[in-house]
């Protein structure tokens, strides 16, 4: 599955939020596997952003034009978030989810493309 780092971050939030929920073994395996694939990329992103913060803090401290440095920092972060990765993530049909899940976590997983389909109401 091709997925942007921006969507990996969203997926990671949803996966971490539901990780402690009791779920059927098959689903628990899928969620754990997906977290193991997503987490290293998200942690690499956080590391890089912290490096950029230090770099741009020095620029802000030594530069009278702080608005320009802030824009450069934000542009650098956005450029990283737009990177795409090919990960072997397992996509789940919404009807397979048989455990309690908060609407916001379902939204995170749907927005990241890890949950697809619709339930009939």
C-alpha positions as a printed Julia matrix, in Angstrom:
121×3 Matrix{Float64}:
   0.0     0.0    0.0
   1.37    3.4   -0.95
   0.79    5.88   1.88
   2.04    9.36   2.71
   3.86   10.1    5.93
   0.99   12.46   6.78
  -1.44    9.51   6.61
   1.0     7.26   8.46
   0.86    9.73  11.34
  -2.93    9.65  11.29
  -2.93    5.84  11.14
  -0.45    5.63  14.01
  -2.68    7.78  16.23
  -5.71    5.6   15.57
  -3.8     2.34  15.96
  -2.21    3.41  19.26
  -5.58    4.57  20.6
  -7.24    1.18  20.0
  -4.22   -0.96  20.83
  -5.39   -1.76  24.37
  -8.93   -2.7   23.34
  -9.96   -6.34  23.65
 -10.45   -7.7   20.16
 -10.57  -11.06  18.41
  -7.14  -12.67  17.92
  -7.13  -12.18  14.13
  -7.85   -8.46  14.47
  -5.33   -8.07  17.31
  -2.67   -9.62  15.08
  -3.55   -7.32  12.17
  -3.46   -4.2   14.36
  -0.18   -5.18  16.03
   1.38   -5.94  12.64
   0.24   -2.6   11.23
   1.62   -0.72  14.25
   4.99   -2.47  13.83
   5.13   -1.29  10.21
   3.94    2.27  10.85
   5.74    3.13  14.09
   9.35    3.22  12.79
   8.45    5.67  10.01
   6.54    7.94  12.39
   9.38    7.86  14.94
  11.88    8.74  12.18
   9.66   11.69  11.29
   9.57   12.91  14.91
  13.37   12.64  15.1
  13.78   14.66  11.91
  11.32   17.34  13.07
  13.25   17.69  16.34
  16.49   18.12  14.34
  14.79   20.77  12.2
  13.5    22.55  15.33
  17.05   22.84  16.65
  18.35   24.03  13.28
  15.6    26.63  12.85
  15.8    27.75  16.48
  19.39   28.75  15.78
  18.23   30.61  12.67
  15.47   32.33  14.66
  17.91   33.33  17.4
  20.39   34.8   14.92
  17.96   36.13  12.32
  15.93   39.3   12.54
  13.53   37.91   9.92
  11.88   35.24  12.07
   8.74   35.0    9.92
  10.84   33.78   7.01
  12.57   31.18   9.18
   9.22   29.96  10.51
   7.9    29.63   6.96
  11.02   27.72   5.91
  10.59   25.36   8.88
   6.9    24.77   8.11
   7.69   24.19   4.42
  10.4    21.66   5.34
   8.0    19.74   7.6
   5.27   19.77   4.94
   7.73   18.45   2.37
   8.57   15.53   4.67
   4.9    14.83   5.4
   4.23   14.53   1.66
   6.76   11.7    1.27
   5.16    8.41   0.26
   6.11    4.93   1.39
   5.22    1.49   0.15
   4.21   -0.54   3.22
   2.54   -3.93   3.37
  -0.29   -2.71   5.62
  -3.38   -4.84   6.09
  -6.61   -3.05   5.19
  -9.65   -4.02   7.26
 -13.28   -3.99   6.17
 -15.37   -1.91   8.58
 -17.73   -4.85   9.2
 -14.75   -6.87  10.54
 -14.43   -4.51  13.51
 -16.28   -6.22  16.34
 -14.79   -4.38  19.31
 -15.52   -0.98  20.86
 -13.9     1.83  18.93
 -14.33    5.56  19.44
 -15.63    7.5   16.42
 -12.47    9.64  16.3
 -10.28    6.52  16.14
 -12.44    5.06  13.36
 -12.05    8.36  11.52
  -8.26    8.24  11.9
  -8.13    4.7   10.5
 -10.54    5.49   7.66
  -8.69    8.68   6.71
  -5.43    6.75   6.61
  -7.05    4.11   4.39
  -6.65    1.24   6.87
 -10.4     0.71   7.28
 -12.69    0.65   4.26
 -16.35    0.0    3.58
 -19.58    1.17   5.12
 -22.0    -0.32   7.58
 -25.67   -0.42   6.75
 -27.67    1.48   9.34
